[in-house]
């Protein structure tokens, strides 16, 4: 999409403990999806919650195999 940018949100891998930045969809809707850790390749369940329009999203990262 031209003219839009997805915010980079810092998260910590629940498997290896390494921090990394992930891009979050700017659609504004809450979402849950799985993304592999770029360090250890563990499947991380990311839950994205948009509190209010114009505010950054809240992102939680949990093990996807629990």
N, C-alpha and C positions, 0 to 999 in steps of 0.2 A: 504494500500500500504506500503510495507516494505521500510524503509529508508527515507520516506518523512514525513514532518510534516506540518500541517496547521497552519498558523500564528494566534495567538490570537489577535484580534483587539478590543480595548475598544470602546464601544458605550454607549449612554445615551438613556433610554427609553423615547419616546415622550409623553407617557401617565403619568407615575408616577415619572419621573425624575431620577430614580435610574440608576447608571452606572453598566455595566457588560461587560464581555469579551465574544466575539463570535469567533468561528473558521471559517476561510474563506478558501474555496477551492483553492488549489494552481495550478489549471489548467491554470491560466493566462488569462482566458477569462472574459470579463465584464459580470455581471449577476445581476438580480433583483429577489429577493425571499422574502417570508414572514417567519418570525420566531417569536414565542411567547416570550414575556418578561418573564424571569425566576422569576421575583418578582410579577408582577401584572397580568400576562398572556395576556396582550394586544397584538394584532397582529401588529408586526412591519415590515414595508417594508424596507428591506435592499438593497441598491444599491451598488454594488462593482465595482470599476473601477481600472484597472491595468494601471498606467501611462506608465511604461517601464519595461522590463524584469529585474529582480533583485531588483526592488524597491518595498516597501510595498504597498499594495492596499489602495485606498481611499474608505472609507465606509461612506455612509450617511444613517441615520435612520429616517423614517417618519411614521406617522400614516397610517395604511393600510385601515382605514375606512373613509378617507377623499375623 
